[in-house]
Amino acid sequence: MATAPAPAAPLAAPGRARDALAVSLLALIAVAAWAALWLWSASPYGRYLEHGGWGDAAAFAALCRTVPQGQYVVPALLHALAWVLMIAAMMLPTTFPLLALFRRVTAGRADAGRLAALVALGFFVAWLAFGVAAHLADAAVREAAAGSGWFVVHGWIVGAGVLAAAGLFQWSALKYRCLEACRSPFAFIGARWHGRAPAREAFRIGLDHGLFCVGCCWALMMVMFVVGAGNLGWMLVLAALMAAEKNLPIGRHLRTPVGVALLAWAGAIAIANV
């Protein structure tokens, strides 16, 4: 009697190999971003990772005078570069579940890799827009503070206020509405992917996911402006915290310990300066 043909399970191997390659590539990008930030912070130009020091260098000062509105444009562009590196290092790894699921949904398409890249691009666009807005707000506060002697003496109020706001935001309904969207990639993709306009839909998935990610993580990212935008130690702590909130089962239970810790930190700053 002839034997039955072997099962076709090995046919899935190419798909698993492509998924592994995609995850490896994303991990490599994140590692490269961390390495770039470390090298930048350890170099003689490390102070320019801190956006407050961008106007110190003669070369940058000359460039600011050359470019129209350069005193605003050049720092914003440099901030955007630093911010993109930070997002690649801190936030890109949190999108791995969404990207992995999207690649499975689009498996077999000739343009699957391009579509996944568009998802990542949309995610970066959302976070870059937030980064530029945060930089402009920070620059406005610094400019206002420069002309106020009271503000120079009491600048700690801004830091304590940011920490307190981040702590209170841990209990907000907005944070957890956005967080639930980030934690449900299947429903998120299902509501936006129809395959009728692949490029537009893929970009929208990344953009919307980035906006929801900003919605749940913006307050924690603002803590970077308190501890120092180039502080790699705090970047690692905050990146791990945001990844845990978005991807681990314990993420929903972190609101109280993190919120209390941030409020206590703000209170300690206030007590130390009153």
VMD Tcl script that draws the C-alpha trace (Angstrom):
set ca {
  {0.00 0.00 0.00}
  {1.34 3.44 -0.87}
  {2.14 5.65 2.06}
  {0.44 9.01 2.48}
  {2.47 12.08 1.56}
  {4.25 13.90 4.34}
  {2.45 16.87 5.90}
  {3.16 20.25 4.34}
  {4.10 21.94 7.61}
  {7.63 22.83 6.42}
  {6.03 25.20 3.91}
  {5.51 27.60 6.81}
  {9.25 27.77 7.41}
  {9.88 30.59 4.89}
  {7.24 32.72 6.63}
  {8.81 32.10 10.03}
  {12.22 32.91 8.60}
  {10.93 36.20 7.18}
  {9.34 37.11 10.53}
  {12.59 36.32 12.33}
  {14.51 38.44 9.82}
  {12.12 41.36 10.25}
  {12.34 41.21 14.05}
  {16.12 40.97 13.84}
  {16.22 44.02 11.57}
  {14.04 46.06 13.92}
  {16.15 44.98 16.89}
  {19.29 45.95 14.97}
  {17.85 49.41 14.26}
  {17.01 49.89 17.95}
  {20.47 48.70 19.05}
  {22.11 50.97 16.47}
  {20.09 53.92 17.79}
  {21.19 53.17 21.37}
  {24.80 52.90 20.17}
  {24.56 56.20 18.28}
  {23.13 57.95 21.34}
  {25.86 56.47 23.55}
  {28.63 57.52 21.16}
  {27.09 60.99 20.83}
  {26.78 61.44 24.60}
  {30.36 60.18 25.16}
  {31.87 62.40 22.46}
  {33.16 65.99 22.86}
  {29.84 67.03 21.32}
  {27.76 65.26 23.93}
  {26.38 68.52 25.29}
  {24.55 69.05 21.99}
  {22.43 66.02 22.69}
  {21.06 68.21 25.46}
  {19.07 70.74 23.48}
  {19.94 73.49 25.96}
  {23.56 73.42 24.75}
  {22.99 73.64 21.02}
  {23.66 77.37 20.84}
  {27.07 77.09 22.55}
  {29.20 75.96 19.60}
  {30.65 78.60 17.32}
  {29.89 76.44 14.27}
  {26.24 76.09 15.23}
  {26.03 79.78 16.10}
  {27.37 80.65 12.64}
  {24.89 78.24 11.05}
  {22.08 79.84 13.02}
  {23.06 83.24 11.60}
  {23.22 81.86 8.04}
  {19.87 80.06 7.95}
  {16.73 82.25 7.91}
  {15.29 82.20 11.43}
  {18.25 79.94 12.20}
  {18.10 80.51 15.94}
  {14.85 78.55 15.84}
  {15.27 76.31 12.78}
  {18.72 74.86 13.55}
  {17.97 73.83 17.15}
  {14.64 72.34 15.99}
  {16.37 70.26 13.29}
  {19.07 69.08 15.70}
  {16.40 68.25 18.24}
  {14.51 66.30 15.57}
  {17.64 64.24 14.83}
  {18.19 63.48 18.52}
  {14.49 62.77 18.97}
  {14.38 60.30 16.05}
  {17.29 58.42 17.60}
  {15.51 58.36 20.95}
  {12.28 57.09 19.39}
  {14.16 54.39 17.48}
  {15.87 53.35 20.71}
  {13.01 53.69 23.18}
  {9.72 53.31 21.32}
  {10.40 51.20 18.22}
  {10.84 47.99 20.28}
  {7.36 48.52 21.77}
  {5.85 48.20 18.28}
  {7.27 44.70 17.65}
  {3.94 42.90 18.40}
  {2.01 45.17 15.99}
  {4.60 44.88 13.23}
  {4.89 41.11 13.64}
  {1.11 40.71 13.39}
  {0.93 43.05 10.39}
  {3.59 41.02 8.60}
  {1.56 37.86 9.21}
  {-1.57 39.56 7.86}
  {0.27 40.68 4.72}
  {2.30 37.48 4.30}
  {2.47 36.36 0.70}
  {2.21 39.86 -0.75}
  {5.10 40.94 -2.97}
  {5.10 44.36 -1.27}
  {4.88 43.07 2.32}
  {8.27 44.52 3.27}
  {7.42 47.95 1.86}
  {4.09 47.98 3.67}
  {5.76 47.12 6.98}
  {8.22 49.96 6.38}
  {5.28 52.32 5.84}
  {3.78 51.23 9.17}
  {7.09 52.06 10.88}
  {7.27 55.39 9.00}
  {3.79 56.41 10.13}
  {4.74 55.57 13.72}
  {7.85 57.76 13.47}
  {5.91 60.66 11.94}
  {3.52 60.74 14.91}
  {6.34 60.74 17.44}
  {8.42 63.24 15.47}
  {5.50 65.68 15.42}
  {5.17 65.33 19.19}
  {8.93 65.80 19.62}
  {8.96 69.04 17.63}
  {5.95 70.33 19.58}
  {7.66 69.43 22.88}
  {10.85 71.17 21.77}
  {8.96 74.35 20.83}
  {7.17 74.37 24.19}
  {10.46 73.81 26.01}
  {12.16 76.56 23.99}
  {9.31 78.96 24.82}
  {9.67 78.21 28.54}
  {13.44 78.73 28.36}
  {13.06 82.02 26.51}
  {10.51 83.27 29.03}
  {12.72 82.15 31.91}
  {15.78 83.94 30.51}
  {14.11 87.31 31.07}
  {12.80 86.53 34.55}
  {15.01 86.63 37.62}
  {12.28 84.95 39.65}
  {12.11 82.10 37.16}
  {15.88 81.55 37.32}
  {15.64 81.14 41.09}
  {12.46 79.06 41.03}
  {13.05 77.00 37.89}
  {12.62 73.84 39.95}
  {8.87 74.50 39.88}
  {8.75 73.50 36.20}
  {10.55 70.22 36.86}
  {8.35 69.40 39.84}
  {5.27 70.34 37.84}
  {6.21 68.05 34.94}
  {6.80 65.14 37.32}
  {3.53 65.77 39.17}
  {1.60 66.01 35.88}
  {3.18 62.75 34.67}
  {2.23 61.11 37.97}
  {-1.38 62.26 37.84}
  {-1.66 61.25 34.19}
  {-1.03 57.65 35.24}
  {-4.63 57.54 36.51}
  {-6.25 59.36 33.59}
  {-8.91 57.72 31.42}
  {-7.13 59.01 28.28}
  {-3.94 57.14 29.11}
  {-5.70 53.82 29.52}
  {-7.93 54.25 26.50}
  {-4.79 54.79 24.42}
  {-2.93 52.02 26.23}
  {-5.67 49.48 25.52}
  {-5.51 50.34 21.81}
  {-1.75 49.75 21.87}
  {-2.21 46.45 23.71}
  {-4.73 45.11 21.15}
  {-2.83 44.96 17.84}
  {-5.21 42.44 16.22}
  {-8.28 44.65 16.66}
  {-6.21 47.72 15.78}
  {-5.08 46.27 12.43}
  {-8.45 44.66 11.69}
  {-10.22 48.02 11.90}
  {-7.78 49.72 9.51}
  {-6.49 47.11 7.05}
  {-8.74 46.23 4.11}
  {-6.16 45.86 1.34}
  {-7.94 48.25 -1.03}
  {-5.31 51.03 -0.71}
  {-2.38 49.11 0.79}
  {0.19 51.91 1.05}
  {-2.24 54.42 2.53}
  {-3.73 51.90 4.94}
  {-0.30 50.71 6.11}
  {0.87 54.27 6.73}
  {-2.37 55.04 8.57}
  {-1.94 51.98 10.80}
  {1.52 53.22 11.80}
  {0.38 56.83 12.21}
  {-2.66 55.92 14.29}
  {-0.64 53.50 16.39}
  {1.94 56.24 16.92}
  {-0.77 58.71 17.98}
  {-2.22 56.24 20.48}
  {1.32 55.53 21.68}
  {1.91 59.26 22.15}
  {-1.40 59.43 23.98}
  {-0.39 56.86 26.57}
  {3.34 57.67 26.84}
  {3.75 61.44 26.28}
  {3.82 62.29 29.98}
  {6.57 59.75 30.71}
  {8.54 61.04 27.71}
  {8.27 64.58 29.10}
  {10.15 63.33 32.16}
  {13.20 63.26 29.85}
  {13.11 67.07 29.84}
  {13.49 66.99 33.62}
  {16.24 64.38 33.96}
  {18.07 65.40 30.76}
  {17.25 64.44 27.18}
  {20.63 62.76 26.74}
  {20.63 60.77 29.98}
  {20.97 57.20 28.72}
  {20.33 55.66 32.14}
  {16.95 57.33 32.47}
  {16.18 56.57 28.83}
  {16.66 52.87 29.56}
  {14.45 53.04 32.66}
  {11.65 54.88 30.88}
  {11.90 52.68 27.77}
  {11.61 49.54 29.90}
  {8.64 51.01 31.79}
  {6.75 51.99 28.63}
  {7.47 48.64 26.98}
  {6.16 46.86 30.09}
  {2.99 48.99 30.14}
  {2.26 48.27 26.49}
  {3.26 44.62 26.14}
  {3.38 42.76 29.47}
  {0.42 41.35 31.45}
  {1.48 43.43 34.47}
  {1.32 46.64 32.40}
  {-2.19 47.53 33.58}
  {-1.09 47.30 37.21}
  {1.82 49.75 36.96}
  {-0.32 52.89 37.16}
  {-0.31 53.13 40.96}
  {3.37 52.43 41.76}
  {4.59 54.63 38.90}
  {2.12 57.43 39.64}
  {2.95 57.43 43.36}
  {6.69 57.40 42.62}
  {6.44 60.39 40.28}
  {4.29 62.37 42.73}
  {6.70 61.56 45.56}
  {9.61 62.70 43.39}
  {7.84 65.99 42.62}
  {7.09 66.45 46.32}
  {10.71 65.78 47.27}
  {11.88 68.47 44.83}
  {9.37 70.93 46.26}
  {10.36 70.18 49.86}
  {14.05 70.52 49.04}
  {13.55 73.95 47.46}
  {10.94 75.55 49.72}
}
mol new
graphics top color blue
foreach p $ca { graphics top sphere $p radius 0.5 }
foreach p [lrange $ca 0 end-1] q [lrange $ca 1 end] { graphics top cylinder $p $q radius 0.2 }
display resetview
